[in-house]
């Protein structure tokens, strides 16, 4: 897809990788938002609020009229199971606890996207259910030692070592990775047609 360059309001290398994978040209702008302070009663709403906050922060940084018509895209991913939300682990012990809680069970990943173009702000959410195999203590210890839990909701990256203990995904792999790329392509295509 030969898209006009868009602005990706995210520091996530995984989101950048997904855009590159489908040939969407983009530039990165890193909005500074304290995600931990944005929490709603519902995990899906939390993801939406965080994505919108990131978009607002990015638009404030851009500010200039020259880029008013640019497509600016922000996203946020939340991992949850029932009413319990699993954020980004802050320590090896917390990573072990989170991944241990997910082991042998099915959880849900929601990625919210918020975008702005031509003065209009829109948003969507996409969810996927992920089932983990049961994990032994040695398996958990070995995974935590990889350090791949750092900086990611739920303490795992689907495209990393955690792939070894994911037995099923009901939904988009890319959504779990951090960006529902099939839906983003539709957004970009519509933007290009009306640009």
Secondary structure, DSSP 8 states (H G I E B T S, - for coil): -----EEEE---HHHHHHHHHTT--EEE------GGG---SSHHHHHHHHHHHHHHHHHHHH--GGGTTS-EEEEEEEEEETTEEE-B-SSHHHHHHHHHHHTTSEEEEEEEEEEEETTEEEEEEEEEEEEE----HHHHHHHHHTTTTTTSBTT--TTTGGGGGEEEEES-HHHHHT--HHHHHHHHHHHHHH-
